[in-house]
C-alpha cells in the first residue's frame, strides 16, 4: 500500500506517494536513462516546468519534453500545477513517489524486467572528480550473512536513503549517495574445528 503525504518543512512542494513499485519493463526502462534519472532527482526539490528543467540540464526543451513525456506515460511523473502564461497553459511536473523500486514480483504480462542499468556504475562515473579532489567519502565492507540478515540490512539502508531524500535542500553542492548490498565471491575462512 502506498501512503500519500508530504511534511511541511521537507521538499518537494507537492503531495506524492512515499514509495512506488515499478511493475512493468517500460517503467524500469524509463528510469534506466541517465537524463530521466536526473530529471527525477531535480523534482525532489520542487515541481518544475519543461522550460525550468531544460535550463537546469542545459539541454534543448524538445529533448527534455520527450524525456518528461516518457516518465509521465509510465506513471513516474504527473502534472501537479498549471498556469496561464500569455494564453498558453504552462505545466509543472512532479514525481508520483519519493522513492521508486523495482517490484520483486514478475510483471503482470510475465515479461522479464530489464537489468541494463547499474546505480554503482553511475556513482563511479559521478564520483571520479570528487576522488581526484580528495572529496570522496566511502566505505566498502564484506560480511558473511544469511539471506534474511541481508534483507533486513537492506531495509535499514532503504530507510537511510529515504532520510537522505527528505533532507531540506540547501547549499550550493549536490551530493551523491550510493548504497548497496550484493553477493560476492570474497574469500571466507574455513569453519573452525
C-alpha positions, -999 to +999 in steps of 0.1 A: +000+000+000+013+035-009+009+064+015+005+099+001+018+126+023+043+155+025+059+171+055+056+209+056+094+215+060+106+189+035+108+190-003+091+186-027+064+213-028+036+190-038+019+158-023+032+125-035+033+088-025+060+076-003+070+046-025+060+032-058+068-003-071+078-004-108+059-034-121+064-031-159+095-034-180+086+000-196+087+017-162+121+002-154+135+012-188+122+047-182+144+051-151+173+035-168+182+066-189+206+090-171+188+121-182+155+108-169+171+099-136+185+134-134+150+148-141+135+127-113+163+139-089+157+175-097+120+171-090+128+160-054+132+197-046+101+211-062+078+208-092+092+223-124+082+231-160+099+217-190+115+251-195+130+251-160+142+215-164+158+224-198+176+254-182+189+233-153+200+204-176+214+228-203+195+207-229+170+217-256+134+220-245+124+194-271+148+168-257+136+174-221+100+174-232+105+140-248+120+125-216+094+141-194+067+126-216+083+091-212+084+095-174+048+107-173+035+080-197+050+054-174+035+068-142+067+083-127+057+120-133+024+138-133+012+174-138+009+189-103+001+225-113-009+245-143-010+283-150-017+305-180+013+323-195+004+345-224-026+324-234-006+292-231-011+266-204+022+260-186+025+227-168+046+220-137+056+183-133+062+164-101+072+129-092+045+104-083+065+090-054+095+099-032+111+065-039+107+041-068+117+005-065+116-025-089+089-049-078+101-083-066+071-099-083+072-107-121+054-082-143+017-089-149+024-098-185+052-122-174+078-101-192+114-101-180+123-069-161+154-052-177+186-053-158+206-030-181+212-002-155+236-001-126+234+026-100+270+018-089+282+025-125+266+059-123+280+065-089+315+055-101+313+079-130+299+108-109+324+103-080+356+103-101+361+141-099+354+141-062+380+113-058+406+133-077+398+164-055+401+143-023+364+148-015+351+113-019+339+097+013+331+060+011+334+026+027+332-010+014+329-039+038+324-076+034+305-099+058+291-134+056+253-131+061+222-151+057+197-141+031+174-129+059+201-108+075+210-092+041+173-085+035+169-068+070+200-048+065+188-036+031+155-024+047+176-003+071+196+011+042+164+020+024+153+040+055+186+059+053+181+066+016+146+078+024+161+101+051+186+114+026+158+121+000+138+141+026+167+163+037+158+200+031+177+213+001+203+239+008+239+248+000+254+250-035+268+215-039+247+185-049+260+153-032+255+118-044+247+089-020+251+053-031+243+022-011+240-014-019+242-050-007+254-076-032+267-112-031+304-116-039+329-144-042+350-128-015+371-154+003+360-168+037+379-187+064+372-224+068+349-235+096+368-235+129+373-270+143 
